[in-house]
Amino acid sequence: MKIMPINQMCSVKELATLYYVDVLPEVASRNLRRDIREYPDLHRSLIESGWNSRKRTFTPRQVQILRKFLGDPM
């Protein structure tokens, strides 16, 4: 089981594979991006933190935002 990074940058793919463990990394990334689009408050919070859909990494603050809305990965 992988540990979720808390105080470091991480790639979208790296974080997505923690939430979607049973699919390929590319599918996991698409699923995470879809989740972000489908949750307006999450999407808004990430945008306010400087994120946009073309970025390939999350800052530590953005990881915290994702954990707040999606919870910790299983």
N, C-alpha and C positions, 0 to 999 in steps of 0.2 A: 504494500500500500504506500503510495506516494504522500508526502507531506505538502500541504499547501503553503507556498511562500507567503510570508506576512510582511516583511520589511525589505522587500527587494522587487525589482522589476521582473516581470515574467511575460513570456509570449502568450498570445491568445491561444495558440495550440497547446502549450504546456498546461495552462489553466483549464482549458476545455476538456482535456483528457482526464483531469481529476474529477470533473462533474459527469462526464460520459465515458465510463471505463469500458463499456462493452462494444464500442464502435471504433472505426479507424480514426486516427487523429484529424484528418480532413473533415470527416463527418461531424466529429465532436466540435470542431471550430465553427462549422455552419450552424450546428444546434445552439451553441452559446450565443452566436451573433443573432440568431432568430429570437432567442429568449430576451436578449437586450432590446430588440425592436418591439417585442410584444408587451413589455412592461414599461409603460410610459414614465413612471416615477424613477425607475432604474435608469432608463435611457437619458432622462433629463439630468439626473445626478451625475452620470458619467460625462455628459457633454459639459456640464458646469465645471467639472474637474479637468477639462482640457482634452478629453477623449474624442475621437471621431472614428467612424466605421472603417477608415482606411489604415488606421494604425495597427501595427502588428504586436504591440506590447501594451501591457498595463503597468501603470505606476503603482507603488505601494498603496497610495490613497485610493486608486481605482480598484485594487484588489479588496480593500476594506469595504468599499461601496458594494461590490459584487457579493461579498460575504454577508453584508447586512441584508440585501434583498433576496439572495438565493440560498443563504445558509452555508454551512460548511459542507464540502463534498463528503459523500459516504465513504 
